[in-house]
Amino acid sequence: MVRIGINLLGLNFENPLLLASGINDKVPEQWIRAHEEGAGGVVTKSIGIEPRDGYDNPTIVELPCGLINAMGLPNPGWRGFLEMVEGYTFDFPLIVSIFGGTPEEFAFLAEKLSDVADAFELNLSCPHAKGYGMEIGQKPENVYEVVKAVKDATDRPVVAKLTPNIDDITKLGLAAEKAGADAVSAINTLKAIAIDVYAKRPVLSNRVGGYSGPGVKPVALRAVYDLAKALDIPVIGIGGITTWEDAVEFLLAGASALQIGTAVSLRGWGVFREISEGLRRYLRDEGFSSVEEIVGLALEE
Ligand code: RRO
């Protein structure tokens, strides 16, 4: 018998595959759909203090090996978020992603949303938002201050989502761990650009955006590997996971759970079931009885 359910952050997930914060998770219907299609949990689109419309179109450009997006943090603000989830109950863990410009803003959001969040993911890593994301999260001392402020503001578990746009991501992970984070997640998107050769200007209205999908997978895998080696807290792997083999690679590299975003856009909601079934078969065929047994096996020297 193979068990693919996991316990992480004190929460039970039916399997280690979560819908990533990104471009398919703005409303409860999408979270419920993800779970119906086989996701073990959901991370929401990042929520801030004030509502934001996001950037003008085009906000996404498709490339041969992934997407570049600059959505621009569209969200209904914390009040709108509370209105949006009113009346819903979710039979899967709901991790609410939050973003702010200061530790105080992050802490404020965590306090306001604690009743509806099973855990928080802190967006310290959006690659193209003025005053937010990686503009804050590239500095270990800022990561420390934000995590600490949120830990003081809520009893909910806290996950710090880290940027790969830095020389050594473990510096950020160690700062998050020192501040009391319950886990880190990596990676957010790689800062990137695409140019329209006929318009002779960048394709996206924001010009620069974040690259995700199969093209970033090896970079993400290396980040997870480095973090898992350096940290004692769990690492949640994100970045181009599209097949069950990708999922197994991330688990072997030390990820305790996985997030999937771009694959939903490129391949459809069926990726969750495809990957969890492949993972179950792999564990059975290789003689394992749980996901936990393979986490970090590739770290051994
Ligand atoms: O909304 C976005 O444009 C966005 C965010 Br918040 C993020 O964290 N990462 C990304 O690639 N896009």
Residues whose N, C-alpha, C, O or C-beta is under 5 A from the ligand:
A	BS01	RRO	S46 N69 A70 M71 G72 L73 P74 S125 C126 P127 T189 G210
